[in-house]
Amino acid sequence: MGEKLTVLTGARYNHILLNAAFDKSFYDLPFASADINTGAVTGSAGLVYSPKPDWQLSTNLSTGFRSPNVDDIGKIFDSAPGLVVVPNPDLKPEYAYNADLGFAKVFGEVLKLDATAFYTYLQDALVRRDYTLNGNSFIEYEGESSQVQAIQNAAYARVWGVQAGIELKLPAGFGITSRYSLQRGREELDNGTEAPLRHAAPAFGTTRLTYTRNRFKADFYAVYNGAFRYSQLAPEEQDKAYLYATDEDGNPYSPDWTTLNLKALYQLNRHLSLSAGIENITDQRYRPYSSGIAAPGRNFVMSVRAVI
């Protein structure tokens, strides 16, 4: 289009075939199989405008498509005490409509700033909701009366946010980079109201102080993650007290956390390099959002890399 304007477009056709047969020896399911035979066209169109070499504006429109997988239509599992997720053979694909707008600015050879705002509308979103099996809302599962749930197509879901970054070159081989992402999501419930979307995680980011001199590189960095209060958790997450910390009111919530880390690398020659590092220097105990698994404590890493 010219030296200052670039246009990028693309399209793709997706087709998914899936067949699952169910053995009723263990569970009396009201169906014997689940089949998916569906397709969709996805595409994108983007513009990049650079009025000057050190200044750039960009925007992009795109669509996305995800078909239910084997886990979605065929897996039985307990997502929390007193809850059991059963197969749903009636699922259909979810479709996403995306838009973003960003900029990047370079100041000399010292500083670069960039930021992008984004929005996604998800139609027929695949989410976990209460369900019935053979007309029953509760079944006996592993010796406990459990609420029946299944992955279902919600009316819609929305996700929006912003991500930003900074790169700063300092004298004597030092540099600072930082990236930060903030996102929020909402989904429509069966009664027409909205609630937080589980898949939209708390804010997170990384800040690095780097040093490079000849064959030596060092990287001291912090990884941080924001908090979600009880009211910010999705309804299905509010029922999973065992995954989260407990606030002053006795409700589950996801605390914020930060780790400090140090890595170094020395290039002995063009074939051999040595690296070492300490992860989570302060030995913080934390759980990544919605994982239920405590991350490693202080961790020492050493490696030798040879390239022939």
C-alpha positions as CSV (number, residue, x, y, z in Angstrom):
1,M,0.0,0.0,0.0
2,G,3.0,2.3,0.4
3,E,6.0,3.0,2.6
4,K,3.8,4.2,5.5
5,L,0.8,1.8,5.3
6,T,0.8,-2.0,5.4
7,V,-2.3,-4.1,5.0
8,L,-2.3,-7.7,6.1
9,T,-5.3,-10.1,5.4
10,G,-5.8,-13.8,5.6
11,A,-8.5,-16.5,5.7
12,R,-8.7,-20.1,6.7
13,Y,-11.2,-22.9,6.6
14,N,-11.4,-25.3,9.6
15,H,-13.3,-28.6,9.6
16,I,-13.5,-30.9,12.6
17,L,-14.6,-34.5,12.7
18,L,-15.0,-36.3,16.1
19,N,-16.8,-39.5,17.1
20,A,-16.9,-40.8,20.7
21,A,-18.5,-44.1,21.8
22,F,-19.5,-44.5,25.5
23,D,-19.2,-47.7,27.5
24,K,-22.2,-48.0,29.8
25,S,-20.5,-50.5,32.0
26,F,-19.6,-47.9,34.6
27,Y,-22.1,-45.1,34.1
28,D,-25.7,-45.3,32.8
29,L,-25.5,-42.5,30.3
30,P,-28.6,-41.6,28.3
31,F,-26.7,-41.7,25.0
32,A,-24.3,-44.2,23.4
33,S,-22.2,-41.8,21.3
34,A,-21.4,-38.2,20.5
35,D,-20.5,-36.9,17.0
36,I,-19.1,-33.6,15.8
37,N,-18.9,-32.8,12.1
38,T,-18.6,-29.0,11.7
39,G,-16.5,-26.4,9.9
40,A,-16.0,-22.6,9.9
41,V,-14.2,-19.9,8.0
42,T,-11.9,-17.7,10.1
43,G,-10.1,-14.6,8.9
44,S,-8.2,-11.5,9.8
45,A,-7.5,-8.0,8.4
46,G,-4.9,-5.7,9.9
47,L,-3.5,-2.2,9.2
48,V,-0.1,-0.9,10.3
49,Y,0.6,2.8,9.8
50,S,4.0,4.3,10.3
51,P,4.0,8.0,9.8
52,K,7.6,8.1,10.9
53,P,10.3,5.4,11.4
54,D,10.0,5.8,15.2
55,W,6.2,5.8,15.4
56,Q,3.7,3.1,14.6
57,L,-0.1,2.6,14.9
58,S,-1.8,-0.7,14.3
59,T,-5.2,-2.3,14.3
60,N,-6.5,-5.7,13.6
61,L,-9.9,-7.4,13.2
62,S,-10.1,-11.2,13.3
63,T,-12.4,-14.2,14.0
64,G,-11.6,-17.4,15.8
65,F,-13.2,-20.8,16.0
66,R,-12.9,-23.7,18.5
67,S,-14.7,-27.0,18.2
68,P,-15.5,-29.0,21.4
69,N,-12.8,-31.6,22.0
70,V,-12.9,-35.1,23.5
71,D,-12.7,-33.8,27.0
72,D,-15.6,-31.4,26.4
73,I,-18.0,-33.9,25.1
74,G,-16.8,-37.2,26.7
75,K,-15.0,-36.8,30.0
76,I,-16.4,-37.6,33.5
77,F,-14.5,-35.9,36.3
78,D,-15.1,-34.3,39.7
79,S,-14.2,-30.6,39.4
80,A,-14.8,-30.0,43.2
81,P,-16.1,-31.9,46.2
82,G,-19.8,-32.5,45.6
83,L,-19.6,-31.7,41.9
84,V,-19.3,-34.1,39.0
85,V,-18.9,-33.1,35.3
86,V,-20.6,-35.5,32.8
87,P,-20.4,-35.7,29.0
88,N,-22.6,-33.5,26.8
89,P,-23.1,-34.8,23.3
90,D,-25.0,-31.7,22.1
91,L,-22.2,-29.2,22.2
92,K,-21.5,-27.0,19.2
93,P,-18.4,-24.8,18.4
94,E,-17.7,-21.5,19.9
95,Y,-16.9,-18.5,17.7
96,A,-14.8,-15.5,18.6
97,Y,-14.8,-11.9,17.2
98,N,-11.6,-10.0,18.0
99,A,-10.5,-6.4,17.7
100,D,-7.3,-4.6,18.9
101,L,-5.7,-1.2,18.6
102,G,-2.1,-0.5,19.4
103,F,0.8,1.9,19.2
104,A,4.6,1.8,19.5
105,K,7.0,4.7,19.9
106,V,10.8,4.8,19.9
107,F,12.7,7.7,21.5
108,G,16.1,7.7,19.9
109,E,18.0,4.5,20.5
110,V,17.2,4.5,24.2
111,L,13.5,4.1,24.9
112,K,10.6,2.2,23.4
113,L,7.0,2.3,24.6
114,D,4.2,0.1,23.3
115,A,0.6,-0.7,24.3
116,T,-2.3,-2.6,22.8
117,A,-6.0,-2.6,23.8
118,F,-8.1,-5.6,22.9
119,Y,-11.7,-6.9,22.9
120,T,-13.1,-10.3,22.2
121,Y,-16.7,-11.3,21.9
122,L,-17.3,-15.1,22.3
123,Q,-20.5,-16.5,20.8
124,D,-21.8,-19.9,22.2
125,A,-19.0,-19.9,24.7
126,L,-18.1,-23.3,26.1
127,V,-18.5,-23.1,29.9
128,R,-19.3,-25.4,32.8
129,R,-22.9,-25.2,34.1
130,D,-25.4,-27.2,36.1
131,Y,-26.9,-30.1,34.1
132,T,-29.2,-33.1,34.5
133,L,-28.4,-36.7,33.8
134,N,-31.4,-39.0,33.3
135,G,-33.5,-36.2,34.7
136,N,-31.5,-36.0,37.9
137,S,-29.6,-32.9,39.1
138,F,-27.7,-35.0,41.6
139,I,-26.1,-38.5,41.3
140,E,-24.0,-40.7,43.5
141,Y,-20.4,-40.3,42.5
142,E,-17.6,-42.1,44.4
143,G,-19.8,-42.5,47.4
144,E,-21.0,-38.9,47.6
145,S,-24.2,-37.2,46.4
146,S,-22.8,-34.8,43.7
147,Q,-24.3,-31.9,41.7
148,V,-24.3,-32.8,38.0
149,Q,-22.6,-30.3,35.7
150,A,-21.5,-30.4,32.0
151,I,-19.7,-28.2,29.5
152,Q,-22.4,-26.2,27.7
153,N,-22.7,-23.4,25.2
154,A,-23.4,-20.2,27.0
155,A,-25.1,-17.3,25.2
156,Y,-22.0,-15.2,25.1
157,A,-18.8,-14.1,26.9
158,R,-16.7,-11.0,26.6
159,V,-13.0,-10.4,27.3
160,W,-11.2,-7.1,27.2
161,G,-8.0,-5.6,28.4
162,V,-4.7,-3.9,27.7
163,Q,-1.1,-5.0,27.5
164,A,1.8,-2.6,27.6
165,G,5.6,-2.7,27.5
166,I,8.7,-0.6,28.0
167,E,12.3,-1.1,26.9
168,L,15.1,1.1,28.2
169,K,18.7,1.0,27.3
170,L,21.1,2.1,30.1
171,P,24.8,2.8,30.0
172,A,27.5,0.2,30.6
173,G,25.5,-2.7,29.1
174,F,22.5,-2.5,31.4
175,G,18.9,-2.5,30.3
176,I,15.4,-2.6,31.7
177,T,12.3,-4.2,30.1
178,S,8.9,-4.6,31.5
179,R,5.6,-6.1,30.3
180,Y,2.2,-5.9,31.9
181,S,-1.2,-7.4,31.0
182,L,-4.6,-6.5,32.5
183,Q,-7.7,-8.4,31.4
184,R,-11.3,-8.8,32.5
185,G,-14.0,-11.1,31.3
186,R,-17.8,-11.6,31.7
187,E,-20.1,-14.4,30.7
188,E,-23.9,-14.5,30.5
189,L,-25.6,-16.8,33.0
190,D,-28.7,-18.9,32.5
191,N,-30.9,-16.2,34.1
192,G,-29.6,-13.4,31.7
193,T,-27.3,-11.8,34.3
194,E,-23.5,-11.6,33.9
195,A,-20.7,-13.0,36.1
196,P,-16.9,-13.0,35.9
197,L,-15.4,-15.3,33.3
198,R,-13.2,-18.0,34.7
199,H,-10.7,-18.0,31.8
200,A,-9.8,-14.3,32.3
201,A,-6.9,-14.4,34.7
202,P,-5.8,-11.7,37.1
203,A,-3.3,-9.0,35.9
204,F,0.3,-10.3,35.5
205,G,3.6,-9.0,34.3
206,T,7.4,-9.3,34.2
207,T,10.1,-6.7,34.8
208,R,13.8,-7.4,34.0
209,L,17.1,-5.8,34.7
210,T,19.7,-7.1,32.2
211,Y,23.4,-6.8,31.9
212,T,25.5,-7.8,28.8
213,R,29.2,-7.5,28.4
214,N,31.2,-9.5,25.9
215,R,30.4,-13.2,26.4
216,F,28.5,-12.7,29.7
217,K,24.8,-12.1,30.1
218,A,22.8,-11.7,33.4
219,D,19.1,-11.3,33.9
220,F,17.6,-10.3,37.3
221,Y,13.8,-10.3,37.0
222,A,10.5,-10.2,38.9
223,V,7.4,-12.1,37.9
224,Y,4.2,-10.8,39.5
225,N,0.5,-11.6,39.4
226,G,-2.4,-9.6,40.7
227,A,-5.2,-10.7,43.1
228,F,-8.8,-11.6,42.6
229,R,-11.2,-10.9,45.4
230,Y,-14.0,-13.3,46.1
231,S,-16.5,-11.1,44.2
232,Q,-14.1,-11.2,41.2
233,L,-14.1,-15.0,41.0
234,A,-16.3,-16.9,38.6
235,P,-19.3,-18.6,40.3
236,E,-17.8,-22.1,39.7
237,E,-14.5,-20.9,41.3
238,Q,-16.2,-19.5,44.4
239,D,-17.3,-23.1,45.1
240,K,-13.6,-24.4,45.1
241,A,-12.4,-23.2,48.5
242,Y,-9.7,-25.9,48.4
243,L,-8.0,-24.2,45.4
244,Y,-7.6,-20.8,47.0
245,A,-6.6,-18.8,50.1
246,T,-9.2,-17.7,52.6
247,D,-10.0,-14.0,53.1
248,E,-11.0,-12.3,56.4
249,D,-14.7,-13.2,55.8
250,G,-13.9,-16.9,55.3
251,N,-14.4,-16.8,51.5
252,P,-11.9,-18.1,48.9
253,Y,-9.8,-15.6,46.9
254,S,-6.7,-15.5,44.8
255,P,-3.9,-13.5,46.5
256,D,-1.3,-11.5,44.6
257,W,2.3,-12.8,44.5
258,T,5.7,-11.8,43.2
259,T,8.9,-13.9,42.7
260,L,12.5,-12.6,42.2
261,N,14.8,-14.6,40.0
262,L,18.3,-14.4,38.7
263,K,19.8,-16.1,35.6
264,A,23.3,-15.8,34.1
265,L,25.0,-17.2,31.0
266,Y,28.6,-17.3,29.9
267,Q,29.6,-18.2,26.3
268,L,32.9,-20.1,26.6
269,N,33.2,-20.3,22.8
270,R,30.9,-20.6,19.8
271,H,30.2,-24.3,20.7
272,L,29.9,-24.3,24.5
273,S,28.0,-22.2,27.0
274,L,27.4,-22.4,30.7
275,S,24.3,-21.1,32.5
276,A,23.0,-20.9,36.1
277,G,20.2,-19.4,38.0
278,I,18.1,-19.1,41.1
279,E,14.3,-19.0,40.7
280,N,12.0,-17.7,43.4
281,I,14.9,-16.3,45.5
282,T,12.7,-15.3,48.4
283,D,11.1,-18.8,48.5
284,Q,7.5,-17.5,48.1
285,R,4.7,-19.9,48.5
286,Y,2.0,-19.2,45.8
287,R,-0.5,-20.9,43.5
288,P,-1.0,-19.8,39.9
289,Y,-4.6,-18.7,39.4
290,S,-7.2,-21.5,39.3
291,S,-4.4,-24.2,39.3
292,G,-4.8,-25.5,42.8
293,I,-1.1,-26.5,42.6
294,A,1.6,-24.7,44.7
295,A,4.4,-23.5,42.5
296,P,8.0,-24.6,43.3
297,G,9.9,-22.8,46.1
298,R,13.5,-21.6,45.7
299,N,15.0,-23.5,42.8
300,F,18.6,-23.7,41.6
301,V,19.3,-24.3,37.9
302,M,22.6,-25.2,36.2
303,S,23.2,-26.3,32.6
304,V,25.8,-26.8,30.0
305,R,24.9,-26.4,26.3
306,A,27.0,-27.7,23.5
307,V,26.4,-26.9,19.8
308,I,28.2,-28.9,17.2
